[in-house]
């Protein structure tokens, strides 16, 4: 029985990936988490996954986990992934995201194991995209516009370097926006859904606070995304980069309007200057042709279903 390790297993993507891997029944699944992790995301998997309390910034801690578990597959999802936080803590974001990956790679090397490693990269790496450069594929130039994006470019380059220098089987997935149930409320789709649910429950005035509604994003359901991660480690080539996206782009305004269409509440939309970024990525629109050719993957869950499930998640919460 092969063994899979998910870093950041309590996050939205990590928990859905754990659900997907556990459903296979022929795979042993483990994950790393921190003391302040959102354990409720994986509480339904008690007894089905092995959990390690691990600070990935602590090399000895990481080394112990890899030495004990010896995974065949590693899905490296753990990161400081909230773009606004990267503006407030740029050094911590760039240093921590890089250090966690280096520690993981070095622990693999020191233990002499040869797992396939998927690293979760980001469409934010593209940053400034020119009008004639869409849809975006793997060959688009990277012009990162946030410290978070810079940290992801760094992770990508480290993955390539360890592949070329040491033969680590690293596969990079540049994932575009992926959303769904369990998404933290600091992220825009989840934040809007939570505000609507609070208004419906009478816990908030009928006013939704927003940032830039004109930005265009390519949204995929997280359940489709994690299926893509599984296909990546089984069908993609180490040392290569693959775009995972829906192939469609919509404005943040369209996303908000879709969420509101699932509710009967009447709300006022109010822009909050605090939600505006120093520089914003105007458009993200992915071309997943290369990934489709390698794996046969394509999205199966609609944009509307993704948002409806997210809103229902917050209604239940």
N, C-alpha and C positions, 0 to 999 in steps of 0.2 A: 504494500500500500504506500503510495507516494505521500509525502508530507509537504503541506503548503504553509507558509508563514506570511501573515498580513501585518505590516506595520501600520499603526493607526486604525486598528480594527473597530474601535468604537465610534469613528467618524461616520458620516453619512455613507460615503462610498465604501469604506471598510466594512461596515455592518451589512450592507447589501451584498458585497462580495462574499462575505462569510455565509450569508443565506444561500447564495448560489452554489458555493463550493460544498457546503454541508449536504445540499440536496442530491449530490452525486453519489453519496453513500460508499464510494470506494476511495476516498481521499481523507487523510487525517489533516485537520485544520487547527492552526494555532495563530495567535495574534499578540502583538505588543500593545500596551496601553500605559498611560500615565496616571498618576494618582487622582488628577482632576478630570479624568475622562468622563464622557457621557455614557456610563455603564448601562443606562436604561435602553440604549440602542441595541444591545446584544443580550439583554436579560432573558429573552425567549430562547437563547441558545445555550443556556446553562447545561453543562454536562455534555455538550456536543462539540465544544471547542476548548482548546487549552489556552489559558491566558497567562501572559508574562507581564508583570509590572516592570517596565523598562523605560529608562530615560535614554533615548537614543543619542543624546549628547555625551553620555558617559560611556567611554569605550569599553571599560571593564564590564559594565553592565551588558552591553551589546554582545561582547565576546562570550560571556557566560550563557546567554540565550542561544546563540548560534552553536556553541559547543555542545549544549545539552540536546537541542532539538534536531540539528543537522537537516535543515529543510532541503527538499528537492526543487521547490519553487518558492520564490520570494516576490511578493507584491509590495513594493515600497510606496505606500500612500501617505505616510506620516509627514506633516509639514506645517509650518505657519502659513496658512493658505488664504487669509483674508487680506485683500489688497489694501483697504484703508489702514489696517494695523501696520502694514509695512511702511506707510508714510510716517506713522508715529514712532516706529521702532525699526528703522532701516537696517542698522547694524545687526541687531538680533535676528531679523528675518533672513538676511543674506548669510550671516555666519552660521546660524542654527540649521537652516535647511541644507547648507553645504556640509556642515560637520556631521549631521545625522547620516547622510549618505556615505560619506567617507568612512565613518565608523562601521557601517554595515558592510561595505566592500572590504575593508581591512580585516574584519572579523571572519568573513568568508575565506579570505586568503590565508589567514593564520590557521584556520581549522582544516585547510586542505580539502574543502568540499567544492563541488562544481554545479551549483544550482542555476537554473534559468531565472534571471532577475528582471522583472518589469518595473520601470520607474515611471511614476505618474507625473508627467510634464504638463504644460498648460498653453492654451492658445494666447494667454497674456504675453507670452514671449514675443509675439509678432509686433505688438505695440502699434506703432504708426504704420497703418496700411494705406497705400495710395489707391485712388479710385480705380485704376486699371489693374490692380493686383488681386482682385477677388474673382471667384472664390479662392480661398487660401489653401495651398497645398504644402507639402514638405519642403519645397524648394524656395518658398517665399523668404525674403530677407527678414532677419530678426532685428527689430528696433524697439526694445523694451521701454515702457513708459512708467514703470513703478519699481520700487525696490523688490517687491515680490516677483515681478517678471524677471528681473536681473538674477534673482536667486534660482529661478527655474532654468534660465539659460546656463547658469553655472552648473546645476545638477546635470543638465544634458551634456555639457562638455566633459564633466567628470565621468559620466557613463561611457562616453566614447573613449576617453583616455584610458580607463581601466580595461575596456574591451581590447584596445590595441596594445597596451603595455603588458597586461597580465592574462589576457584571454578570458576575462569574465564575460559570461553570456548575458549581456545587458541589452534589453529591448526598451526603447523609449516610446511612450504614447503621448503625443501632444493632444490632450483632451480639451475639447471646447466645453462651454458651460454645460454642466449636467446637474439636474435638480430632481427633487422628488421627496417623499416622506423622509423624515429625520434630518432634514437640512437645518443647520443652525440658523437662528433668527437674525443673525447679523448680515446674512446674504440677502440680496434684494428680493428674489422671488419669495423666499420664506418669510422675510420681513413683511412684505405686502400681505401674504396669506395670513400671517398671524394677526396683523392689524385688522383685517376684515373679520376674522373669527372673534376677536375681542369686541369689535363693534356689534356683531351679531349677538354676542352674549351680554351686551349692555355694560361691558367693563371698560369701554373707551368711547370718547366722544366721536361722532361720525366724521372724523377728519383723518385722511391718510397722508402721512408726511413722506415726501419723495425727494429724490435727488435728480440726476439727469435722465429725463425720459426719452431723449432723442437718440441715445446710444443704441446701436444695433448689435444683437447677440445671436449666436447659434446655439439653441438649447436642445439637449438630448436627455431623455429620461435616464436616471442613474442606473436603473435595472438593465437597460440596454448597454450602458457604458461598462458595467462590471462584467457582463457577458463578453464584451470586447476584450477586457483585460485577460480573461481566461483564454480566449482564442489567440491573443498575442503571444502568450508564453508557449502555446502549443503549435502555432503555425507560422510565426514571424521569424525573421532572421536577426540574430544578435548583431549589435553594432548599427542597426538601422532605426530610423524614426518613422512613426506612423501617426497620421491624423485620425482622430476619432471625433466625428461630428454628425450632425443631422443633415447637413447639406442645404439648410434653409436659414434665413436670417430674418429676425423680427425686431422691432424697436421695443424698448422697455415699456413704452406707452401701450403697445399692442399686448404685451404680457400682462400689464395691469388691467387693461380692458377685458381680457379673457378671464382673469380671476374674478373680476366684478360681475361677469356674466353668470357666474355660478351662485351669486348671492342676490337677495332681494333688497339689501340695505342700500340706502342712498347716502353717498358720502361726498365730502368736499375734498379735493386733492390740493394739497398745499406743499409748495417746495420749501425744503429746509436747507439753508446754506451750508449747514454742517455736514450734509450728505454729499456735497459736491467735492470732487477730487482735484488736486492741483493740476493734474493733466489726466485726461480720460481717453481710453481707446474708443474711437468713433464707431468702428465696425469690425465684427468678427463673423466670418462666414466661411465655413470649412468645406473642403473638398476631400472626401474620404475614399477616393477611387483606389489609391494604393493599398489601403487597408482592406477594402472590399475584395480586391484581386488576390490578396494573400490569404484571406480567411473566409470570404463569403459573407462577412458581417454586413448587416444594414439595420437601421433602427426599425423597431416594430411597434413601439408604444407612442401614441400621438402626443403632440404638444398639449392638446386640451386634456387628455387623460392624465398626463404628468401633473398639470396644474390643479386639476380637480382632486387628485389623490393627495397632493400637498395641502390643499385647503382643508380637506377632510381630516388629515393628520392633525392640523392645528385646532380644528373644531373638537376633536376628541381630547386633545391635550388640555 
